[in-house]
Amino acid sequence: MSFAQLSLIPASRQNRLQTNGIPVMLKSLIWLTMICGLESVVAAESAETVLHVSPQGPLRSISDARDEIRRLRSDSPETRFRVLIASGRYPIDHPIEFGPQDGQVIYQAAEGAAPVVSAGQLITGSWTVDDVGIWGTQVDPSWKFDSLWIDGRRGIRAREPDRFFHYMLRVKEVLIDNATRARQTISVRPEDIAQLGELDESQLKQVQLLAFHNWDTTRRFLDQADVESGQLITTGQGMKTWNPLTLNSGYRIENFRAAIDEPGEWYLDPTGRLSYLPRPGQVINQVQFVAPRSEKLLLIQGDFDGNKPVQNLQFQGLRFEHAGIITPPQGFEPSQAASPIEAAVQIDGGHEVIFSDCEIGHVDGYGIWFREGCRDGRVERCLIHDLGAGGVRIGETRIAAEDFRRTHRIVVDNNIVTRGGRVFPCAVGIWIGHSGHNQVTHNEIADLFYTGISVGWRWGYGPSLAVSNRIEYNHIHHIGQGQLSDMGGIYTLGPSPGTVVNGNRIHDIESWGYGGWGLYNDEGSSDIVMENNLVYRTKSGGYHQHYGRNNLIQNNLFALGREYQVRRSRIEPHLSFTYQQNIVYWNSTQLFNGHWGDDGVIVRRNLYWRPDGNVDLQQGDTSNQSIIADPLFVDPEQDDFRFQNLSAAKQIGFQAFDTTAAGVYGNIDWIDKARSLPMPIMETAPEPPPLAFAEDFETGQFPVGSSVAVDPERGGIEVVENLNSPSGTKVLKFTDTPGQAQRYYPMLTLAPVHQEGITSCSFAIRLGPDAVFQHEWRDANNPYRIGPSLWFEQGQLRTPGKFLMQVPVDQWFNVQITAGLGAKAGKYDVAVKLVGQDIVSFNELPIENPDWESLDWIGFVSQADADAVVLIDDVRLEH
């Protein structure tokens, strides 16, 4: 009972009331009513003052109440305050700031009220419509924003493609500015960027590139675009060697009007002209548009120098929304978990800062971050949604030198975190960095493009503060959505002694390339217990350990991994993990993936079952303590993993647990809200188009997607100047010598992965004296099967079994090979054009291996065991 309620109770009963079970003798009662919205009750041993905030005033905002509390505390510094906030919209254009003097206050919604604190501003101009149905209005040109909310829903800034991404062909990087920055030239398919040709220079420089590469994203402005040649140029930091942009990195281009082609897309041009393509049912001038005015909503900042935290600051039942981030000129460089991105609600030096029954949404960064020097904070029963990054962050990416600057003992319980990664797709639902003794429990975490919960921030076995964290009873699902790779429903990094991952329900994890796991112990993860978790319907396995030590994986249910069920990547000279008393149920092909069978892993007392009964344990479990048996689930294909009976499970000592306990709890409306969240359809990204290119070597680069194998001591492959080249001034030079480490060095290979249709490869070639050169197509079978194969040797062109024609030495000529694939495989054609002569064709040559059907490998191979040179130019691969 608050003192506001106490003030309404007859005096005859006041002396019989208790606070926290302790009788309070009220010796005096001072009533101050409606003085600056103030009510005050003062007791002999404690006092709480109640302030009222409403749009009508006299206190019209949280900032007004904070300032009034500061004034009142000049006379009574120990007074506690409660601020009751009426329904209404409370606009801000900069974050509300709290310091050490602002603690011991509860800001809460008045009974039955729904107050909204918004950093958004309504766009009130009149709209017009053009002849293709795009609406337009004018805003102040100085008002820049990267996000827009339309009728309470995030609009989509105009982009191409509208779903998933295009694919890069290659990236060339040049260091600039004394190697402090780099310029990347990105080769793409010209048709994918054709719309950029409509833009003038000023419009082009507003276009942003968003690149997807494994677990990272990079956001940059374009410097230049050459549509005809298919090149995008951008400048920023040098690429990370361990995760660069490369062949088949995904990308999309955003923020140009020509990309408005789907309902819900919008564009703001540099003059302030705002364009929008309406969604079905929207009526012009009857739609609410809100754009952000501030990057943050709340800033809570203690005084570290004075050792003065913000103490006991609480927010209850409030809604915070509309915080936007403007992309800076340098863009946003890649960083795992979008770790540089800050939060709409940011806390440093906060003790007992609590958010309960609040809503944080429509923001471009993370929702809330207990960053530096925070302890005993709580986030409970909060809806955190529509996030540019993720939901909640705890701790930092560094280890602070002083203990009082380290964050620990944060509780994140019974929250809904959903629809994240809308600006920074690599963000995480709930992130713990260098922070320990935290509890992340009973949260609903869904609809993200990367990991659900991430714990730890140490790659390897170095010092880490991420100890004794409890990650329990969370419901994590619809993660990844085919956008990124190397993710987990729950992901860990580095040593984490005392950390427990228990009782979580994880499902529907879909990565783009590799690594869509349920439980993922990444680099150095150690001393972690993962038990009583249900993981099902993942792209990759239910469990993966990259490397670590002394982890215990026990009493879990792993089901229906699509690629395989469990993976171990690295063998190390210590116990990596113990895998016991788990039940594995699957209907795909592979059970174990990676490295198994050594002394560095203990695998025992597990139950394995595949409905067709075809189970082979030899790769990973030779303990003779495990069983192959039907676990007797009620209906696993319909996500019902209850047991019909436990007879099989008991044979391995499995302890049944309630698989429905994960997720939010309490009020039925709260539970229903989590259950009724709209979920995306889990689709996979389109496969990259078949590799095709035309390479004249004028950029000095090797062909797109090529690899080279050379003896570093002898000969090699390089792009060189050659004034006699068929086109331009540069060619590809193979230099062979006697005594190569491998006879087939030097060699350049391509990986087209062409499965169907017809493929053609053409090139110009100039053979030096004593050259022996091979051009061959193969599939990915083991052992590989050979398709078309040509040999150039001693002035002859031949297949392995047939002489075709004489060819010149020290003279350029052109060769083209064409073959059908898949159902069309079986024969191939060769065409040769010598200088000054007609084309000579050899049609329907027999394939070397009649079972060859797919093109997974093309080799350009110098086979001479002598000093020899071969020049290649104008390589073209078509499909």
ABEGO torsion letter per residue (X at the ends): XBAAAAAABBAAAAAABBBGGBBBBBABBBBBBGBGGBBBBBBAABBBBBBBBBAAOABABAAAAAAAAAAAAAABAABBBBBBBBBEBBBBABBBBBBAAABGBBBBBBBGBBBBBBABBBBABBBBBBAAGBBBBBBBAABBBABBBBGGBBBBBBBOBABEBBBBABBBBBBBGGGABBBBBBBBBAAAAAAAAABBAAAAAABBBBBBBEABBBBBBBABBBAAAGBBBBBBBBBBAABBBBBGBBBBBBGBAAABABBGBBBBBAAGBBBBBBBBGBBBGABBBBBBABABABBBBBBAAAGBBBBGBBBBGBBBBGBBBBBBAAEBBBBBGGAABBBABBBBGBBGBBBBGBBBBGBABBABBBBBGBBGBBBBGBBBBGBABBABBBEBABBBABAAABBBGBBBBGBBBBGBGAABAABBABBBBBBBGBBBBGBBBBGBABBABBBEABBEABBBABBGBBBBGBBBBGBGGGABBGBBABBBBEBBBGBBBBGBBBBGBBBABBGBBABBBBBGBBGBBBBGBBBBGBABBABBBABEBGBBBBGBBBBGBAABABBBABBBABBABBBBGBBBBBABABABBEBBGBAABBBBGBBBBBAAGBBBAAAABAAGABBBBBAGBABAAAGBABBABAAAAAAAGBBBBBAAABEBBEBAAAAAAAAABBBBBBBBBBBBBBBBBBBAGAAGBBBBGBBBBBBAABEEBBBBBBAABABEABBBBBBBBBGBABAAOBBBBBBAGBABEBBBBBBBBBBBBGBBBBBBBBBABOBBBBBBBBBBBGGBBBBAABBABBBBBGBBBBBBBBBBBEAABGBBBBBBBBBGBBBBBBBGBBBABAABABBABBBBBBABBBBBBBBBBGBBBBX
